Amino acid sequence: MSISKKYKNLYSAVLALKSEQEVDSFFKDLMTPQEINNFSERLEVAIQLDSGKTQREVSKNTKVALVTVTRVNRFLKNGYNGYRLILDRLHS
């Protein structure tokens, strides 16, 4: 699968960041507070699902809609392995 140039620019920009503060500044310029919150929630959902919690438990704990929890779970199990990669790195 080929990555488009505009995506490569974004990915390269993220890879160039060197600290949480730099990421925070870039994300605040790039996204709305709600978009940052949505991404953060999805990662939290993945973390909780990976720890063995049920989808309903995760939805209740995070206040994230069950449909979103289900979507994250589907990608966690059968996606592009992005969640798995990050979760494994966060655990190590």
Backbone bond lengths (Angstrom), bond angles and torsions (degrees), N, CA, C in turn:
res aa  C-N    CA-C-N  psi(-1)  N-CA   C-N-CA  omega(-1)  CA-C   N-CA-C  phi
1 M - - - 1.447 - - 1.531 108.83 -
2 S 1.288 115.59 127.69 1.460 121.92 -179.09 1.528 110.36 -87.44
3 I 1.302 116.12 139.94 1.466 121.59 178.82 1.526 107.98 -97.80
4 S 1.328 116.19 129.59 1.461 119.64 -178.15 1.532 110.86 -68.05
5 K 1.333 115.57 158.52 1.463 121.31 -177.38 1.527 111.78 -60.09
6 K 1.333 117.39 -41.66 1.462 118.63 -178.83 1.536 111.18 -65.95
7 Y 1.325 117.04 -34.74 1.458 120.19 175.92 1.520 110.11 -68.68
8 K 1.331 116.78 -42.46 1.462 120.64 178.61 1.522 110.76 -58.39
9 N 1.331 117.17 -40.70 1.467 120.65 178.36 1.529 110.90 -60.87
10 L 1.324 116.15 -44.04 1.459 120.15 179.09 1.523 110.64 -64.60
11 Y 1.319 117.35 -47.70 1.460 121.26 -178.48 1.526 111.08 -62.77
12 S 1.325 116.28 -40.80 1.470 120.28 178.06 1.525 110.81 -64.23
13 A 1.316 116.52 -38.86 1.467 120.47 178.53 1.524 110.50 -62.50
14 V 1.321 117.32 -44.98 1.473 120.99 179.28 1.526 110.15 -64.08
15 L 1.315 117.17 -42.49 1.465 120.63 179.68 1.528 112.56 -65.57
16 A 1.327 117.48 -24.02 1.459 121.27 -179.90 1.529 112.85 -78.26
17 L 1.314 117.52 -15.15 1.468 120.95 -179.60 1.527 109.99 -71.38
18 K 1.352 115.75 142.31 1.462 119.32 -171.51 1.519 115.05 -117.97
19 S 1.314 117.90 -3.55 1.470 119.40 179.88 1.526 109.77 -152.47
20 E 1.320 115.21 163.47 1.465 119.22 176.00 1.523 110.61 -59.82
21 Q 1.326 117.47 -36.57 1.465 120.87 179.11 1.527 111.15 -63.50
22 E 1.329 116.82 -41.14 1.467 120.21 177.33 1.526 110.71 -64.48
23 V 1.328 116.78 -42.62 1.462 120.84 177.90 1.530 109.41 -61.84
24 D 1.322 116.71 -45.46 1.457 121.77 179.59 1.536 110.80 -57.83
25 S 1.315 117.04 -47.47 1.466 120.98 -179.68 1.529 111.41 -63.03
26 F 1.327 116.38 -45.84 1.462 120.45 -179.21 1.523 110.64 -64.15
27 F 1.332 117.14 -47.43 1.458 119.98 -179.13 1.523 111.42 -62.21
28 K 1.328 117.74 -38.64 1.470 120.09 178.99 1.518 112.06 -66.66
29 D 1.325 117.11 -30.73 1.463 120.26 175.05 1.529 111.14 -77.34
30 L 1.311 116.77 -35.62 1.455 122.78 -173.02 1.522 112.96 -80.89
31 M 1.325 116.76 -38.90 1.463 121.13 -171.24 1.520 111.74 -124.15
32 T 1.315 115.04 161.90 1.453 120.78 172.59 1.529 108.54 -76.04
33 P 1.321 117.31 159.80 1.473 118.88 175.25 1.533 111.83 -56.00
34 Q 1.311 117.92 -36.91 1.465 120.88 179.80 1.523 111.95 -66.67
35 E 1.332 117.34 -38.60 1.463 120.17 177.66 1.527 110.96 -65.32
36 I 1.322 117.26 -42.34 1.469 120.68 176.74 1.524 109.53 -61.80
37 N 1.317 116.57 -43.13 1.459 121.27 178.81 1.524 111.03 -61.29
38 N 1.334 117.08 -43.32 1.468 120.54 179.80 1.524 111.80 -61.33
39 F 1.331 116.93 -44.24 1.464 120.27 178.30 1.528 110.51 -64.10
40 S 1.322 116.63 -42.01 1.464 121.13 179.16 1.523 110.95 -62.25
41 E 1.330 115.75 -41.81 1.467 119.80 178.84 1.530 111.11 -63.11
42 R 1.313 117.37 -42.59 1.464 120.25 -179.37 1.523 111.46 -62.56
43 L 1.317 116.34 -39.63 1.457 118.97 177.67 1.527 110.34 -66.20
44 E 1.325 117.23 -42.30 1.471 120.52 177.71 1.522 110.40 -61.39
45 V 1.310 117.33 -40.62 1.464 121.53 176.49 1.531 109.76 -59.55
46 A 1.315 117.58 -46.83 1.467 121.21 179.39 1.525 111.02 -60.80
47 I 1.317 117.04 -42.21 1.469 121.04 179.20 1.523 110.51 -60.66
48 Q 1.333 116.42 -45.89 1.461 119.50 -178.49 1.526 112.09 -69.11
49 L 1.331 116.74 -40.03 1.468 118.96 176.61 1.522 110.62 -61.95
50 D 1.311 116.07 -41.71 1.460 120.80 -179.51 1.525 112.13 -65.36
51 S 1.328 116.63 -25.47 1.470 120.17 178.79 1.529 112.16 -81.00
52 G 1.350 116.45 -2.96 1.463 119.53 175.43 1.513 115.17 105.04
53 K 1.309 117.73 -0.47 1.461 119.80 178.65 1.524 110.01 -70.59
54 T 1.326 116.15 150.14 1.458 120.08 177.69 1.531 109.68 -75.93
55 Q 1.317 114.74 163.15 1.459 119.33 179.20 1.531 111.30 -60.25
56 R 1.308 117.14 -40.47 1.470 120.01 179.48 1.533 111.38 -66.47
57 E 1.324 117.05 -40.44 1.466 120.49 176.63 1.522 110.70 -60.77
58 V 1.323 115.69 -45.03 1.461 120.55 -178.68 1.524 110.04 -63.80
59 S 1.315 116.93 -43.55 1.463 120.68 178.86 1.525 110.56 -60.14
60 K 1.308 116.21 -43.67 1.470 120.72 179.47 1.531 111.09 -66.65
61 N 1.327 117.29 -44.60 1.467 121.97 -178.24 1.529 112.69 -64.94
62 T 1.324 115.89 -39.60 1.466 120.41 -172.53 1.522 113.52 -97.87
63 K 1.324 116.35 -13.29 1.471 121.91 -174.82 1.533 111.53 64.83
64 V 1.330 115.88 23.11 1.459 122.13 176.79 1.524 107.47 -93.26
65 A 1.338 116.49 138.28 1.464 120.95 -178.82 1.526 110.91 -55.83
66 L 1.314 115.27 142.26 1.457 121.05 -179.01 1.528 111.29 -57.88
67 V 1.313 118.27 -34.64 1.466 121.08 178.81 1.532 110.61 -62.60
68 T 1.322 117.83 -37.17 1.466 121.50 177.62 1.523 110.16 -70.78
69 V 1.323 116.65 -42.16 1.466 120.76 177.68 1.528 109.68 -60.06
70 T 1.320 116.75 -42.72 1.462 121.61 178.83 1.525 110.78 -62.54
71 R 1.323 116.29 -41.67 1.472 120.27 179.55 1.531 110.36 -63.90
72 V 1.332 116.84 -46.01 1.466 120.08 178.62 1.530 109.55 -60.80
73 N 1.312 117.09 -43.39 1.464 120.97 179.83 1.524 111.32 -60.68
74 R 1.333 116.47 -40.74 1.461 120.62 178.97 1.529 110.55 -62.30
75 F 1.341 117.04 -44.02 1.456 119.92 179.65 1.527 111.54 -72.76
76 L 1.315 117.09 -31.18 1.460 120.43 176.69 1.536 109.90 -63.15
77 K 1.316 116.16 -37.80 1.470 120.53 -177.54 1.524 113.17 -89.06
78 N 1.332 117.68 -36.37 1.474 120.20 -171.31 1.522 112.90 -136.65
79 G 1.304 117.45 29.78 1.450 120.15 -177.94 1.516 112.41 -95.47
80 Y 1.310 115.18 -142.42 1.466 121.96 -177.62 1.529 112.13 -96.30
81 N 1.339 117.27 9.96 1.467 125.12 179.77 1.522 113.59 71.27
82 G 1.323 117.45 14.41 1.456 120.65 176.77 1.525 112.19 -66.96
83 Y 1.335 115.59 -46.16 1.468 118.39 177.01 1.531 110.17 -60.91
84 R 1.324 116.71 -45.70 1.473 120.40 -178.04 1.514 110.83 -59.46
85 L 1.322 116.81 -44.03 1.459 121.59 179.37 1.526 110.84 -58.39
86 I 1.318 116.23 -48.64 1.461 120.49 -178.28 1.523 111.42 -67.52
87 L 1.321 116.88 -44.06 1.467 119.69 179.96 1.522 111.19 -61.60
88 D 1.323 116.95 -42.49 1.463 119.67 178.04 1.533 111.22 -63.14
89 R 1.301 116.44 -40.09 1.477 119.17 179.40 1.513 111.78 -70.58
90 L 1.316 117.76 -35.27 1.468 119.98 177.68 1.525 111.22 -67.35
91 H 1.343 116.76 -31.64 1.466 121.28 -179.62 1.527 112.61 -78.47
92 S 1.323 117.41 -19.26 1.473 118.42 -176.28 1.521 112.02 -95.03
